[in-house]
Amino acid sequence: MINWEDEAIILKVTAFGESAAVVNLFTEKNGKCAGLVRGAKSQAMRSLLQIGNKVKATWRARLSEHLGTLKLEPIKSIATNFYDDPLKLLGLTSAVAIIDQALPDREPAAEVWHGLLALLDTITDYDEYIWLAAYIRWEIGFLGETGFKLGLDKCVVTGDVEDLSFVSPKSGCAVSDVAGEQYRDKLLPLPSFLTSKGFKAPKEFSEGLQLTEYFFKRHVFGVYNKPVPSPRQRLFERVEMLHAD
């Protein structure tokens, strides 16, 4: 018998049979894992099995390659904080869907784990002008952890660190206003809040989500012919609608 205990965030819950569910978790030490939870349709378990909740997980199986069973105990209820804020709820569901669909199974990802916890705290505690910026930075960090790091600290052409306005769609590196002016139609906009210029306008949130989505499509999900997760698409659509001007 193989077993482990770990802290985890619930990523996905799928009904299985009459009363059980297969639960996908993102754990601190064991990466992304899944297991069978019995009695999942009881009132107590339904409130626990909410996407984004933090739990103590005990996983058991005869062999490591088996699905295994899970015993879950509550640590922190996160999902309920967002029920009255649709945008924050989309931020939560988008982040966990990206992890669920992009990370390989059973490979520890400590930086992603700590980054997710920090992001969830920020979404909980701050207004959208702060947490949306943090969310976009989290996606940039996630891209780096999965193998494609964006270089946004200096111009890839001149080496300048000021007046960065664009991103090369090929290299993922920043391009200054002067160096990129004649190629602006072929470059991606770089939101000011990701540079030394600082935040200027709410439309930058849409630009930031478009920026990371481009590289998600090209280097993460597109590699496996998978679309960007639907919660992430809905987050972009909602932000674009709210901050179009």
C-alpha positions, 0 to 999 in steps of 0.5 A: 500500500502506498500513501502520502499526506499533503496540502492541496488546492482542489482543481476539478471535481467530476462525478463518478457513479452514484455517490463518488467523485474523481477529484483533481488536486494540486499539491504542495509536494506531489504536484497535480494528482487525482483520486476517488472521493467516496460520499462526495454527494453528501452535504458536508462533502459538497461544501468541501469539494469546491474548486479553489478550496485548500484541503489536507489530502491523504492519498492511498493506492495499492500501486503508484500508477493506480487512481487511488482514494482520497480522504480530504479535510478542510484547511481554508474555504476560498471559493465562498469568498468569491460567490458575490464577485463574478470577476474574482470567481473567474480569476480563481477558476481560470488559474486552477483550470490552467494548472489542471490542464497545463501541468503534468501529473505527479511532478512537484512544482513548488514555485507554481504552488507558492505562486498560486497561494499568493495569487489567491490571497491577493484576489481575496484581499484586494480590488480588481486593479490590484489583483488583475495585475497580480493575476497577469504577473502570475500567468507570466511566471507560470509561463516561465515555470513551464519553459517559456520565460518572457524577457520584459526587463529590457529591449531585445534590440537596443538593451534599453530599459526605458520606454518599453512598449512592445513584445516580440511574438517570436522571442517573448522579449520586450522591444522599446518604443523607438526600436519597434515603431516601424514594426508595431503592426507585427508586435504585441503591446506591452502593458505599461504596468509591466514596465517602469512606466507604471499603470496608465489605463484599465485597457492594459488588463485586456492587453496583458491577458492577450499577451499571455494568451498568445504565448499560452496558445503557442507554447503551452496548450497549442503544443498539444492541440488543446485550446486555452481553458474556457474559464480563461477565455471567459475571464478575458471576455469579461475584462475586455467588456469591463475595461474596453475604454 
